[in-house]
Amino acid sequence: MEPMDDKSKSESKLDRINAVVRLFSSEISNLEYASYPDEVKNIYREILITKMRVELEEL
């Protein structure tokens, strides 16, 4: 197997970043239609954003 060049590494990292953002943004968007009180939605939204930041920092 050939080693990845810098461009391939960048694209691979970008793909992983996009996957993380897509996953969390989908969950965050779904909160908009949830029947929970706004206070609960805001708390959960902040938790999701924090988790997303942690995931992105680990890449």
Stockholm file with secondary structure:
# STOCKHOLM 1.0

chainA/1-59         MEPMDDKSKSESKLDRINAVVRLFSSEISNLEYASYPDEVKNIYREILITKMRVELEEL
#=GR chainA/1-59 SS CCCCCHHHHHHHHHHHHHHHHHHHHHHHHHHTTCCSCHHHHHHHHHHHHHHHHHHHHTC
#=GC SS_cons        CCCCCHHHHHHHHHHHHHHHHHHHHHHHHHHTTCCSCHHHHHHHHHHHHHHHHHHHHTC
//
